Structure formats: structure tokens, C-alpha cells
Amino acid sequence: YLLENGVIVPPCKDDDVVFVTLFGQALPFDVISTTIFNGKPMYKAQHGFHLVWVFGVDDFGKTVFLTKEEAEKALAEIKKKENK
């Protein structure tokens, strides 16, 4: 009922860890805040003290992943395409 009536189920929440494919690596980022922008969830995540990444739900499965394994698999696919 909720999904049919426009309720969004976010893929992650504050304090979750996501993996961002950046610099050819799968880096862990801590989700530090969530907000709604143009009706969609937007996330701010931090790696260490200085690296902050802002992403939306459309980035999941492209540059942001819920597990390190998914992120590493995506990186392997990118490297495979580059070597063709």
C-alpha cells in the first residue's frame, strides 16, 4: 500500500556504510545525513575527515553500492571494458 501511494523506501539511512567507486577503488563512506531534494532522497557521506561525497538514489548501482563486493564487481567490469 505504501509503495503504491508514493512512499519512498530509501536504500540506506544515516550511519550506514556505503562503498563509492572512486580513484579506481571501492572506498567506504559513512552516511552522515539524508535530505529530500526535488522529491528524492539525497545523501551526504564521509570518508575519513576530508573527503565528502553527495549522491542520490540514482547513483546506487553506478558509483555507490551497499556492499564492498558489489563495488569491486563494478570496478572489475569497468576495467574489463577498458581492456577491450
C-alpha positions as CSV (number, residue, x, y, z in Angstrom):
1,Y,0.0,0.0,0.0
2,L,2.7,2.5,1.0
3,L,4.8,1.9,-2.2
4,E,1.7,2.2,-4.4
5,N,0.9,5.6,-2.8
6,G,4.3,7.3,-3.3
7,V,6.2,6.4,-0.2
8,I,9.9,6.1,-0.9
9,V,11.9,3.3,0.7
10,P,15.4,4.6,0.9
11,P,18.3,2.2,0.1
12,C,20.3,3.4,3.1
13,K,20.0,5.6,6.2
14,D,22.2,7.8,8.4
15,D,25.1,5.9,10.0
16,D,25.1,3.2,7.3
17,V,28.3,2.5,5.4
18,V,28.2,2.6,1.6
19,F,31.0,2.0,-0.9
20,V,31.8,4.6,-3.5
21,T,33.9,3.7,-6.6
22,L,36.4,6.5,-6.7
23,F,40.0,6.6,-7.9
24,G,39.7,3.0,-9.1
25,Q,38.9,1.8,-5.6
26,A,35.9,0.8,-3.5
27,L,36.1,3.3,-0.7
28,P,33.9,3.0,2.4
29,F,31.9,6.1,3.3
30,D,29.8,6.7,6.4
31,V,26.4,8.2,5.5
32,I,26.2,11.4,7.7
33,S,23.0,13.0,6.6
34,T,19.9,12.5,4.4
35,T,17.7,15.1,2.9
36,I,15.0,15.3,0.2
37,F,15.7,17.3,-2.9
38,N,13.2,17.5,-5.7
39,G,11.2,14.8,-4.1
40,K,14.1,12.3,-4.0
41,P,16.4,11.3,-1.1
42,M,19.9,12.8,-1.3
43,Y,22.8,11.6,0.9
44,K,26.0,13.1,2.2
45,A,28.7,10.6,3.2
46,Q,32.2,11.0,4.5
47,H,35.4,9.0,4.1
48,G,38.0,10.0,6.8
49,F,38.0,13.7,7.8
50,H,38.2,15.5,4.5
51,L,36.5,13.5,1.7
52,V,32.8,14.1,1.4
53,W,30.5,12.7,-1.3
54,V,27.0,13.8,-2.1
55,F,24.8,11.4,-4.1
56,G,21.2,10.5,-4.8
57,V,19.2,7.3,-5.2
58,D,20.0,7.2,-8.9
59,D,23.7,6.7,-8.1
60,F,23.1,3.3,-6.5
61,G,24.4,0.6,-8.7
62,K,26.5,3.0,-10.7
63,T,29.0,4.7,-8.4
64,V,27.5,3.9,-4.9
65,F,27.0,0.4,-3.6
66,L,25.7,-1.2,-0.4
67,T,28.4,-3.8,-0.2
68,K,32.1,-3.8,-1.0
69,E,31.6,-6.9,-3.1
70,E,29.2,-5.1,-5.4
71,A,31.5,-2.1,-5.7
72,E,34.5,-4.3,-6.6
73,K,32.5,-6.2,-9.1
74,A,31.5,-2.9,-10.8
75,L,35.2,-1.9,-10.9
76,A,36.1,-5.2,-12.4
77,E,33.5,-4.6,-15.2
78,I,34.9,-1.1,-15.9
79,K,38.5,-2.5,-16.1
80,K,37.3,-5.3,-18.4
81,K,35.6,-2.8,-20.7
82,E,38.7,-0.6,-20.7
83,N,40.9,-3.5,-21.8
84,K,38.8,-4.3,-24.9
